[in-house]
Amino acid sequence: MPKVIASFQVKDWEQWKSAYVAHNEARENAGINTVYYGHELEDQNNVHVLMDVPSIATLQAFMQQPENKKVIDEAGHIQESTKMIICSD
C-alpha cells in the first residue's frame, strides 16, 4: 500500500479534527487508513496527515465524491493549500 503524506492549512484545528474523526468510518470503508494526523507546534492550523491507501486513484475518487467533498469543505480544509507526497510501501 502506498503511503500519502498530506500537508495543508485549516481554518480551525478543533473544527477540522472533529470532522476528520467523525468521518473515519467512511475512510476505512474505502480502504484508507490514517496512520497519523496532527498539527505543527508553532501553528495548529498547519496540519499533516499520513495515510495508507490502496491506490492514489482510490484516494482521489474518495475525495471527489460529493458527500466526502462536502465534509472536507465544511471541516475548514483550505483546499488550495494542500500538498501531497506519495511514498512507497
FIKEGU-274487 format. One record per residue: residue number from 0; y, x, z of N, C-alpha, C, CB in turn; residue in three letters. Coordinates in nm, 4 decimals, m for minus. Atoms other than C-alpha are relative to their C-alpha. Glycine has a CB too. Layout:
N
<pt n="NUM" n_v="Y" n_u="X" n_w="Z" ca_v="Y" ca_u="X" ca_w="Z" c_v="Y" c_u="X" c_w="Z" cb_v="Y" cb_u="X" cb_w="Z" res="Ala"/>
...
//
This chain:
89
<pt n="0" n_v="m0.1189" n_u="0.0837" n_w="0.0000" ca_v="0.0000" ca_u="0.0000" ca_w="0.0000" c_v="0.1244" c_u="0.0876" c_w="0.0000" cb_v="0.0003" cb_u="m0.0949" cb_w="0.1214" res="Met"/>
<pt n="1" n_v="m0.1259" n_u="m0.0742" n_w="m0.0033" ca_v="0.3401" ca_u="0.1376" ca_w="m0.0892" c_v="0.0811" c_u="m0.0369" c_w="0.1249" cb_v="0.0824" cb_u="m0.0279" cb_w="m0.1279" res="Pro"/>
<pt n="2" n_v="m0.0940" n_u="0.0236" n_w="m0.1104" ca_v="0.5970" ca_u="0.1706" ca_w="0.1863" c_v="0.1383" c_u="m0.0163" c_w="m0.0609" cb_v="m0.0026" cb_u="0.1178" cb_w="0.1058" res="Lys"/>
<pt n="3" n_v="m0.1369" n_u="0.0197" n_w="0.0453" ca_v="0.9524" ca_u="0.0462" ca_w="0.1376" c_v="0.0914" c_u="0.0191" c_w="0.1205" cb_v="0.0197" cb_u="m0.1417" cb_w="m0.0651" res="Val"/>
<pt n="4" n_v="m0.1043" n_u="m0.0155" n_w="m0.1008" ca_v="1.2478" ca_u="0.1659" ca_w="0.3406" c_v="0.1229" c_u="m0.0705" c_w="m0.0567" cb_v="0.0292" cb_u="0.1536" cb_w="0.0340" res="Ile"/>
<pt n="5" n_v="m0.1188" n_u="0.0749" n_w="0.0427" ca_v="1.5315" ca_u="m0.0846" ca_w="0.3084" c_v="0.1115" c_u="0.0274" c_w="0.0997" cb_v="m0.0295" cb_u="m0.1542" cb_w="m0.0106" res="Ala"/>
<pt n="6" n_v="m0.1186" n_u="m0.0235" n_w="m0.0811" ca_v="1.8777" ca_u="0.0009" ca_w="0.4375" c_v="0.1106" c_u="m0.0898" c_w="m0.0523" cb_v="0.0428" cb_u="0.1502" cb_w="m0.0028" res="Ser"/>
<pt n="7" n_v="m0.1045" n_u="0.0934" n_w="0.0418" ca_v="2.1624" ca_u="m0.2489" ca_w="0.4341" c_v="0.0896" c_u="m0.0344" c_w="0.1179" cb_v="m0.0616" cb_u="m0.1282" cb_w="m0.0597" res="Phe"/>
<pt n="8" n_v="m0.0926" n_u="0.0457" n_w="m0.1029" ca_v="2.4526" ca_u="m0.3959" ca_w="0.6243" c_v="m0.0197" c_u="m0.1494" c_w="0.0221" cb_v="0.1468" cb_u="0.0312" cb_w="m0.0393" res="Gln"/>
<pt n="9" n_v="0.0029" n_u="0.1418" n_w="m0.0353" ca_v="2.4566" ca_u="m0.7287" ca_w="0.8042" c_v="0.1331" c_u="m0.0361" c_w="0.0647" cb_v="m0.1198" cb_u="m0.0326" cb_w="0.0956" res="Val"/>
<pt n="10" n_v="m0.1249" n_u="0.0454" n_w="m0.0617" ca_v="2.7456" ca_u="m0.9376" ca_w="0.9285" c_v="m0.0089" c_u="0.0055" c_w="0.1515" cb_v="0.0337" cb_u="m0.1422" cb_w="m0.0452" res="Lys"/>
<pt n="11" n_v="0.0193" n_u="0.0026" n_w="m0.1450" ca_v="2.5990" ca_u="m0.9653" ca_w="1.2792" c_v="m0.1465" c_u="0.0307" c_w="0.0305" cb_v="0.0418" cb_u="m0.1384" cb_w="0.0600" res="Asp"/>
<pt n="12" n_v="0.1361" n_u="m0.0447" n_w="m0.0291" ca_v="2.2927" ca_u="m0.7807" ca_w="1.4112" c_v="m0.0846" c_u="m0.1087" c_w="0.0661" cb_v="0.0040" cb_u="0.1224" cb_w="0.0891" res="Trp"/>
<pt n="13" n_v="0.0792" n_u="0.0991" n_w="m0.0743" ca_v="2.1799" ca_u="m1.0512" ca_w="1.6562" c_v="m0.0378" c_u="m0.1186" c_w="m0.0886" cb_v="0.0780" cb_u="m0.0494" cb_w="0.1229" res="Glu"/>
<pt n="14" n_v="0.0277" n_u="0.1105" n_w="0.0923" ca_v="2.2073" ca_u="m1.3260" ca_w="1.3935" c_v="m0.1072" c_u="0.0413" c_w="m0.1002" cb_v="0.1290" cb_u="m0.0435" cb_w="m0.0741" res="Gln"/>
<pt n="15" n_v="0.0985" n_u="m0.0463" n_w="0.0979" ca_v="2.0157" ca_u="m1.1177" ca_w="1.1380" c_v="m0.1375" c_u="0.0153" c_w="0.0653" cb_v="0.0447" cb_u="0.1341" cb_w="m0.0627" res="Trp"/>
<pt n="16" n_v="0.1269" n_u="m0.0240" n_w="m0.0692" ca_v="1.7467" ca_u="m1.0144" ca_w="1.3895" c_v="m0.0725" c_u="m0.1313" c_w="0.0293" cb_v="0.0243" cb_u="0.0770" cb_w="0.1307" res="Lys"/>
<pt n="17" n_v="0.0596" n_u="0.1294" n_w="m0.0310" ca_v="1.6880" ca_u="m1.3741" ca_w="1.4974" c_v="m0.0631" c_u="m0.0627" c_w="m0.1243" cb_v="0.1054" cb_u="m0.0942" cb_w="0.0589" res="Ser"/>
<pt n="18" n_v="0.0523" n_u="0.0563" n_w="0.1245" ca_v="1.6443" ca_u="m1.4896" ca_w="1.1371" c_v="m0.1193" c_u="0.0805" c_w="m0.0508" cb_v="0.1098" cb_u="m0.0045" cb_w="m0.1070" res="Ala"/>
<pt n="19" n_v="0.1080" n_u="m0.0865" n_w="0.0483" ca_v="1.4237" ca_u="m1.1903" ca_w="1.0496" c_v="m0.1288" c_u="m0.0266" c_w="0.0785" cb_v="0.0403" cb_u="0.1492" cb_w="0.0117" res="Tyr"/>
<pt n="20" n_v="0.1171" n_u="0.0251" n_w="m0.0846" ca_v="1.1883" ca_u="m1.2503" ca_w="1.3423" c_v="m0.0577" c_u="m0.1390" c_w="m0.0288" cb_v="0.0374" cb_u="0.0127" cb_w="0.1500" res="Val"/>
<pt n="21" n_v="0.0463" n_u="0.1374" n_w="0.0249" ca_v="1.1713" ca_u="m1.6248" ca_w="1.2727" c_v="m0.0716" c_u="m0.0125" c_w="m0.1342" cb_v="0.1180" cb_u="m0.0971" cb_w="0.0044" res="Ala"/>
<pt n="22" n_v="0.0571" n_u="0.0073" n_w="0.1344" ca_v="1.0726" ca_u="m1.5559" ca_w="0.9097" c_v="m0.1220" c_u="0.0915" c_w="m0.0171" cb_v="0.1060" cb_u="0.0362" cb_w="m0.1028" res="His"/>
<pt n="23" n_v="0.1103" n_u="m0.0956" n_w="0.0048" ca_v="0.7924" ca_u="m1.3118" ca_w="0.9963" c_v="m0.1271" c_u="m0.0588" c_w="m0.0613" cb_v="m0.0298" cb_u="0.0503" cb_w="0.1390" res="Asn"/>
<pt n="24" n_v="0.1237" n_u="0.0603" n_w="0.0510" ca_v="0.5082" ca_u="m1.5538" ca_w="0.9189" c_v="0.0020" c_u="m0.0107" c_w="m0.1529" cb_v="m0.0208" cb_u="m0.1393" cb_w="0.0620" res="Glu"/>
<pt n="25" n_v="m0.0109" n_u="0.0104" n_w="0.1465" ca_v="0.6351" ca_u="m1.6106" ca_w="0.5638" c_v="m0.0228" c_u="0.1359" c_w="m0.0654" cb_v="0.1386" cb_u="m0.0558" cb_w="m0.0406" res="Ala"/>
<pt n="26" n_v="0.0219" n_u="m0.1346" n_w="0.0553" ca_v="0.6474" ca_u="m1.2336" ca_w="0.5028" c_v="m0.1471" c_u="0.0381" c_w="0.0101" cb_v="0.0874" cb_u="0.1047" cb_w="0.0737" res="Arg"/>
<pt n="27" n_v="0.1414" n_u="m0.0353" n_w="m0.0181" ca_v="0.2984" ca_u="m1.1837" ca_w="0.6455" c_v="m0.0889" c_u="m0.0770" c_w="m0.0968" cb_v="m0.0440" cb_u="m0.0273" cb_w="0.1445" res="Glu"/>
<pt n="28" n_v="0.0784" n_u="0.0799" n_w="0.0949" ca_v="0.1619" ca_u="m1.4679" ca_w="0.4303" c_v="0.0081" c_u="0.0560" c_w="m0.1413" cb_v="0.0480" cb_u="m0.1447" cb_w="0.0007" res="Asn"/>
<pt n="29" n_v="m0.0162" n_u="m0.0633" n_w="0.1315" ca_v="0.2954" ca_u="m1.2794" ca_w="0.1265" c_v="m0.0592" c_u="0.1408" c_w="m0.0024" cb_v="0.1482" cb_u="0.0055" cb_w="m0.0383" res="Ala"/>
<pt n="30" n_v="0.0588" n_u="m0.1331" n_w="m0.0061" ca_v="0.1213" ca_u="m0.9602" ca_w="0.2441" c_v="0.1002" c_u="0.1089" c_w="0.0318" cb_v="m0.0666" cb_u="0.0311" cb_w="m0.1288" res="Gly"/>
<pt n="31" n_v="m0.1059" n_u="m0.0956" n_w="m0.0342" ca_v="0.4477" ca_u="m0.7939" ca_w="0.3533" c_v="m0.0010" c_u="0.0190" c_w="0.1506" cb_v="0.1409" cb_u="m0.0491" cb_w="m0.0498" res="Ile"/>
<pt n="32" n_v="0.0102" n_u="m0.0284" n_w="m0.1430" ca_v="0.4096" ca_u="m0.6245" ca_w="0.6912" c_v="0.1124" c_u="0.0928" c_w="0.0448" cb_v="m0.1366" cb_u="0.0622" cb_w="0.0330" res="Asn"/>
<pt n="33" n_v="m0.1080" n_u="m0.0817" n_w="m0.0543" ca_v="0.7001" ca_u="m0.4916" ca_w="0.8930" c_v="m0.0588" c_u="0.1048" c_w="0.0932" cb_v="0.1042" cb_u="m0.0874" cb_w="0.0745" res="Thr"/>
<pt n="34" n_v="0.0425" n_u="m0.1109" n_w="m0.0846" ca_v="0.6300" ca_u="m0.1511" ca_w="1.0449" c_v="0.1085" c_u="0.0277" c_w="0.1041" cb_v="m0.0291" cb_u="0.1273" cb_w="m0.0852" res="Val"/>
<pt n="35" n_v="m0.1135" n_u="m0.0279" n_w="m0.0877" ca_v="0.9783" ca_u="m0.1052" ca_w="1.1944" c_v="0.1235" c_u="m0.0718" c_w="m0.0519" cb_v="0.0261" cb_u="0.1520" cb_w="0.0103" res="Tyr"/>
<pt n="36" n_v="m0.1356" n_u="0.0419" n_w="0.0359" ca_v="1.3191" ca_u="m0.2665" ca_w="1.1981" c_v="0.0918" c_u="0.0343" c_w="0.1165" cb_v="0.0061" cb_u="m0.1536" cb_w="m0.0338" res="Tyr"/>
<pt n="37" n_v="m0.0965" n_u="m0.0353" n_w="m0.1037" ca_v="1.6291" ca_u="m0.1606" ca_w="1.3863" c_v="0.1332" c_u="0.0334" c_w="m0.0635" cb_v="m0.0504" cb_u="0.1183" cb_w="0.0847" res="Gly"/>
<pt n="38" n_v="m0.1339" n_u="m0.0325" n_w="0.0490" ca_v="1.9890" ca_u="m0.0565" ca_w="1.3595" c_v="0.0407" c_u="0.1391" c_w="0.0463" cb_v="0.1027" cb_u="m0.1045" cb_w="0.0479" res="His"/>
<pt n="39" n_v="m0.0518" n_u="m0.1307" n_w="m0.0377" ca_v="2.1851" ca_u="0.2649" ca_w="1.3807" c_v="0.0678" c_u="m0.0098" c_w="0.1359" cb_v="0.0984" cb_u="0.0535" cb_w="m0.1067" res="Glu"/>
<pt n="40" n_v="m0.0599" n_u="0.0006" n_w="m0.1334" ca_v="2.3028" ca_u="0.3596" ca_w="1.7279" c_v="0.1517" c_u="m0.0145" c_w="m0.0056" cb_v="m0.0368" cb_u="0.1273" cb_w="0.0744" res="Leu"/>
<pt n="41" n_v="m0.1457" n_u="0.0007" n_w="0.0097" ca_v="2.6620" ca_u="0.4050" ca_w="1.6143" c_v="0.0546" c_u="m0.1285" c_w="m0.0615" cb_v="0.0462" cb_u="0.1180" cb_w="m0.0811" res="Glu"/>
<pt n="42" n_v="m0.0460" n_u="0.1225" n_w="0.0671" ca_v="2.6796" ca_u="0.0796" ca_w="1.4138" c_v="m0.1168" c_u="m0.0962" c_w="m0.0116" cb_v="0.0601" cb_u="0.0312" cb_w="m0.1411" res="Asp"/>
<pt n="43" n_v="0.1141" n_u="0.0914" n_w="m0.0013" ca_v="2.4457" ca_u="m0.2073" ca_w="1.4898" c_v="m0.0079" c_u="m0.0907" c_w="m0.1228" cb_v="0.0057" cb_u="m0.0845" cb_w="0.1233" res="Gln"/>
<pt n="44" n_v="0.0059" n_u="0.0793" n_w="0.1221" ca_v="2.5327" ca_u="m0.3761" ca_w="1.1609" c_v="m0.0520" c_u="0.0791" c_w="m0.1195" cb_v="0.1362" cb_u="m0.0550" cb_w="m0.0315" res="Asn"/>
<pt n="45" n_v="0.0713" n_u="m0.0799" n_w="0.1009" ca_v="2.3711" ca_u="m0.0910" ca_w="0.9615" c_v="m0.1477" c_u="m0.0030" c_w="0.0368" cb_v="0.0547" cb_u="0.1490" cb_w="m0.0071" res="Asn"/>
<pt n="46" n_v="0.1388" n_u="0.0314" n_w="m0.0326" ca_v="2.0067" ca_u="m0.1971" ca_w="0.9519" c_v="m0.0951" c_u="0.0768" c_w="m0.0907" cb_v="m0.0254" cb_u="m0.1507" cb_w="m0.0118" res="Val"/>
<pt n="47" n_v="0.1064" n_u="m0.0667" n_w="0.0752" ca_v="1.6885" ca_u="m0.0179" ca_w="0.8424" c_v="m0.1315" c_u="m0.0717" c_w="0.0295" cb_v="m0.0092" cb_u="0.1525" cb_w="0.0369" res="His"/>
<pt n="48" n_v="0.1286" n_u="0.0680" n_w="m0.0132" ca_v="1.3509" ca_u="m0.1819" ca_w="0.7792" c_v="m0.1035" c_u="0.0812" c_w="m0.0773" cb_v="0.0073" cb_u="m0.1485" cb_w="m0.0526" res="Val"/>
<pt n="49" n_v="0.1129" n_u="m0.0666" n_w="0.0651" ca_v="1.0193" ca_u="m0.0101" ca_w="0.6981" c_v="m0.1115" c_u="m0.1025" c_w="m0.0130" cb_v="m0.0477" cb_u="0.1271" cb_w="0.0808" res="Leu"/>
<pt n="50" n_v="0.1031" n_u="0.1005" n_w="0.0266" ca_v="0.7574" ca_u="m0.2329" ca_w="0.5346" c_v="m0.1158" c_u="0.0584" c_w="m0.0797" cb_v="0.0598" cb_u="m0.1185" cb_w="m0.0750" res="Met"/>
<pt n="51" n_v="0.1166" n_u="m0.0190" n_w="0.0865" ca_v="0.4057" ca_u="m0.2081" ca_w="0.3945" c_v="m0.0002" c_u="m0.1185" c_w="m0.0949" cb_v="m0.1363" cb_u="0.0106" cb_w="0.0827" res="Asp"/>
<pt n="52" n_v="0.0017" n_u="0.1098" n_w="0.0976" ca_v="0.3948" ca_u="m0.4097" ca_w="0.0717" c_v="m0.1178" c_u="0.0184" c_w="m0.0958" cb_v="0.1344" cb_u="m0.0061" cb_w="m0.0793" res="Val"/>
<pt n="53" n_v="0.1109" n_u="m0.0124" n_w="0.0948" ca_v="0.1053" ca_u="m0.4894" ca_w="m0.1640" c_v="0.0458" c_u="0.0658" c_w="m0.1304" cb_v="m0.0608" cb_u="m0.1382" cb_w="m0.0293" res="Pro"/>
<pt n="54" n_v="m0.0597" n_u="m0.0579" n_w="0.1208" ca_v="0.3333" ca_u="m0.4002" ca_w="m0.4569" c_v="0.1497" c_u="m0.0276" c_w="0.0045" cb_v="m0.0648" cb_u="m0.0592" cb_w="m0.1312" res="Ser"/>
<pt n="55" n_v="m0.1442" n_u="0.0229" n_w="0.0085" ca_v="0.7008" ca_u="m0.3762" ca_w="m0.5387" c_v="0.0259" c_u="m0.1364" c_w="m0.0630" cb_v="0.0695" cb_u="0.1124" cb_w="m0.0821" res="Ile"/>
<pt n="56" n_v="m0.0155" n_u="0.1311" n_w="0.0641" ca_v="0.6600" ca_u="m0.6815" ca_w="m0.7619" c_v="m0.0158" c_u="m0.1136" c_w="0.1015" cb_v="m0.1028" cb_u="m0.0163" cb_w="m0.1136" res="Ala"/>
<pt n="57" n_v="0.0193" n_u="0.1014" n_w="m0.1041" ca_v="0.5325" ca_u="m0.8811" ca_w="m0.4622" c_v="0.1256" c_u="m0.0140" c_w="0.0845" cb_v="m0.1203" cb_u="0.0356" cb_w="0.0891" res="Thr"/>
<pt n="58" n_v="m0.1220" n_u="0.0027" n_w="m0.0813" ca_v="0.8374" ca_u="m0.7851" ca_w="m0.2560" c_v="0.1150" c_u="m0.0638" c_w="m0.0775" cb_v="0.0386" cb_u="0.1426" cb_w="0.0446" res="Leu"/>
<pt n="59" n_v="m0.1083" n_u="0.0549" n_w="0.0813" ca_v="1.0778" ca_u="m0.8645" ca_w="m0.5397" c_v="m0.0168" c_u="m0.1499" c_w="m0.0201" cb_v="0.0061" cb_u="0.0704" cb_w="m0.1353" res="Gln"/>
<pt n="60" n_v="0.0257" n_u="0.1432" n_w="0.0187" ca_v="0.9146" ca_u="m1.2016" ca_w="m0.6066" c_v="0.0288" c_u="m0.0767" c_w="0.1289" cb_v="m0.1460" cb_u="m0.0237" cb_w="m0.0448" res="Ala"/>
<pt n="61" n_v="m0.0238" n_u="0.0642" n_w="m0.1293" ca_v="0.9266" ca_u="m1.2874" ca_w="m0.2359" c_v="0.1492" c_u="m0.0178" c_w="0.0244" cb_v="m0.0629" cb_u="0.0822" cb_w="0.1135" res="Phe"/>
<pt n="62" n_v="m0.1437" n_u="0.0040" n_w="m0.0275" ca_v="1.2962" ca_u="m1.2043" ca_w="m0.2097" c_v="0.0741" c_u="m0.0933" c_w="m0.0958" cb_v="0.0587" cb_u="0.1403" cb_w="m0.0089" res="Met"/>
<pt n="63" n_v="m0.0659" n_u="0.0868" n_w="0.0973" ca_v="1.3789" ca_u="m1.4144" ca_w="m0.5181" c_v="m0.0382" c_u="m0.1475" c_w="0.0123" cb_v="m0.0317" cb_u="0.0474" cb_w="m0.1378" res="Gln"/>
<pt n="64" n_v="0.0360" n_u="0.1407" n_w="m0.0190" ca_v="1.2021" ca_u="m1.7318" ca_w="m0.4064" c_v="0.1166" c_u="m0.0703" c_w="0.0694" cb_v="m0.1326" cb_u="m0.0143" cb_w="0.0837" res="Gln"/>
<pt n="65" n_v="m0.1194" n_u="0.0673" n_w="m0.0529" ca_v="1.4779" ca_u="m1.9868" ca_w="m0.3340" c_v="0.0022" c_u="m0.0167" c_w="0.1519" cb_v="0.0123" cb_u="m0.1342" cb_w="m0.0630" res="Pro"/>
<pt n="66" n_v="0.0015" n_u="0.0207" n_w="m0.1459" ca_v="1.3649" ca_u="m2.0612" ca_w="0.0227" c_v="0.0196" c_u="0.1315" c_w="0.0761" cb_v="m0.1324" cb_u="m0.0656" cb_w="0.0428" res="Glu"/>
<pt n="67" n_v="m0.0166" n_u="m0.1298" n_w="m0.0652" ca_v="1.3469" ca_u="m1.6898" ca_w="0.1110" c_v="0.1403" c_u="0.0557" c_w="m0.0245" cb_v="m0.1063" cb_u="0.0994" cb_w="m0.0504" res="Asn"/>
<pt n="68" n_v="m0.1362" n_u="m0.0439" n_w="0.0322" ca_v="1.6738" ca_u="m1.6104" ca_w="m0.0655" c_v="0.1007" c_u="m0.0678" c_w="0.0926" cb_v="0.0338" cb_u="m0.0307" cb_w="m0.1479" res="Lys"/>
<pt n="69" n_v="m0.0885" n_u="0.0751" n_w="m0.0896" ca_v="1.8405" ca_u="m1.8811" ca_w="0.1432" c_v="m0.0026" c_u="0.0594" c_w="0.1411" cb_v="m0.0412" cb_u="m0.1488" cb_w="0.0040" res="Lys"/>
<pt n="70" n_v="0.0124" n_u="m0.0599" n_w="m0.1333" ca_v="1.7066" ca_u="m1.7301" ca_w="0.4677" c_v="0.0735" c_u="0.1346" c_w="0.0052" cb_v="m0.1496" cb_u="0.0186" cb_w="0.0377" res="Val"/>
<pt n="71" n_v="m0.0644" n_u="m0.1317" n_w="0.0064" ca_v="1.8267" ca_u="m1.3830" ca_w="0.3631" c_v="0.1518" c_u="m0.0162" c_w="0.0023" cb_v="m0.0442" cb_u="0.0770" cb_w="m0.1274" res="Ile"/>
<pt n="72" n_v="m0.1448" n_u="0.0228" n_w="0.0056" ca_v="2.1743" ca_u="m1.5133" ca_w="0.2791" c_v="0.0532" c_u="m0.0533" c_w="0.1327" cb_v="0.0342" cb_u="m0.0978" cb_w="m0.1129" res="Asp"/>
<pt n="73" n_v="m0.0462" n_u="0.0605" n_w="m0.1252" ca_v="2.2051" ca_u="m1.7257" ca_w="0.5943" c_v="m0.0110" c_u="0.0955" c_w="0.1188" cb_v="m0.0792" cb_u="m0.1260" cb_w="0.0287" res="Glu"/>
<pt n="74" n_v="0.0144" n_u="m0.0987" n_w="m0.1086" ca_v="2.0938" ca_u="m1.4311" ca_w="0.8095" c_v="0.1196" c_u="0.0944" c_w="0.0067" cb_v="m0.1287" cb_u="0.0814" cb_w="m0.0186" res="Ala"/>
<pt n="75" n_v="m0.1159" n_u="m0.0882" n_w="0.0010" ca_v="2.4100" ca_u="m1.2474" ca_w="0.7103" c_v="m0.0263" c_u="0.1353" c_w="m0.0641" cb_v="0.0479" cb_u="0.0204" cb_w="0.1390" res="Gly"/>
<pt n="76" n_v="0.0337" n_u="m0.1219" n_w="0.0728" ca_v="2.2413" ca_u="m0.9794" ca_w="0.4991" c_v="0.1003" c_u="0.0162" c_w="m0.1138" cb_v="m0.1473" cb_u="m0.0045" cb_w="m0.0543" res="His"/>
<pt n="77" n_v="m0.0971" n_u="m0.0266" n_w="0.1058" ca_v="2.5077" ca_u="m0.8243" ca_w="0.2758" c_v="m0.0760" c_u="0.0642" c_w="m0.1158" cb_v="0.1178" cb_u="0.0927" cb_w="0.0507" res="Ile"/>
<pt n="78" n_v="0.0912" n_u="m0.0402" n_w="0.1069" ca_v="2.3020" ca_u="m0.8046" ca_w="m0.0428" c_v="0.0470" c_u="0.1229" c_w="m0.0775" cb_v="m0.0188" cb_u="m0.1141" cb_w="m0.0951" res="Gln"/>
<pt n="79" n_v="m0.0493" n_u="m0.1103" n_w="0.0828" ca_v="2.5262" ca_u="m0.5646" ca_w="m0.2353" c_v="m0.0059" c_u="0.1351" c_w="0.0712" cb_v="0.1422" cb_u="m0.0280" cb_w="m0.0428" res="Glu"/>
<pt n="80" n_v="0.0100" n_u="m0.1256" n_w="m0.0744" ca_v="2.4860" ca_u="m0.3030" ca_w="0.0402" c_v="m0.1430" c_u="0.0547" c_w="0.0030" cb_v="0.0501" cb_u="m0.0201" cb_w="0.1420" res="Ser"/>
<pt n="81" n_v="0.1419" n_u="m0.0342" n_w="m0.0121" ca_v="2.1056" ca_u="m0.2880" ca_w="0.0050" c_v="m0.0387" c_u="0.1205" c_w="m0.0850" cb_v="m0.0851" cb_u="m0.1188" cb_w="m0.0390" res="Thr"/>
<pt n="82" n_v="0.0602" n_u="m0.1158" n_w="0.0676" ca_v="1.9363" ca_u="0.0406" ca_w="m0.0822" c_v="m0.1466" c_u="0.0014" c_w="0.0402" cb_v="0.0728" cb_u="0.1370" cb_w="0.0384" res="Lys"/>
<pt n="83" n_v="0.1434" n_u="m0.0035" n_w="m0.0283" ca_v="1.5591" ca_u="0.0615" ca_w="m0.1128" c_v="m0.0585" c_u="0.1299" c_w="m0.0502" cb_v="m0.0724" cb_u="m0.1199" cb_w="m0.0641" res="Met"/>
<pt n="84" n_v="0.0738" n_u="m0.1203" n_w="0.0364" ca_v="1.3412" ca_u="0.3692" ca_w="m0.1165" c_v="m0.1475" c_u="m0.0384" c_w="m0.0006" cb_v="0.0293" cb_u="0.1202" cb_w="0.0994" res="Ile"/>
<pt n="85" n_v="0.1423" n_u="0.0308" n_w="0.0143" ca_v="0.9856" ca_u="0.3261" ca_w="m0.2431" c_v="m0.0775" c_u="0.1290" c_w="0.0266" cb_v="m0.0331" cb_u="m0.0587" cb_w="m0.1435" res="Ile"/>
<pt n="86" n_v="0.0797" n_u="m0.1177" n_w="m0.0395" ca_v="0.7336" ca_u="0.5644" ca_w="m0.0843" c_v="m0.1482" c_u="m0.0273" c_w="m0.0244" cb_v="0.0243" cb_u="0.0362" cb_w="0.1498" res="Cys"/>
<pt n="87" n_v="0.1437" n_u="0.0119" n_w="0.0186" ca_v="0.3650" ca_u="0.6310" ca_w="m0.1399" c_v="m0.0662" c_u="m0.0438" c_w="0.1299" cb_v="m0.0595" cb_u="0.1329" cb_w="m0.0487" res="Ser"/>
<pt n="88" n_v="0.0794" n_u="0.0361" n_w="m0.1191" ca_v="0.0896" ca_u="0.5294" ca_w="0.0994" c_v="0.0101" c_u="0.1086" c_w="0.1045" cb_v="m0.1478" cb_u="m0.0238" cb_w="m0.0369" res="Asp"/>
//
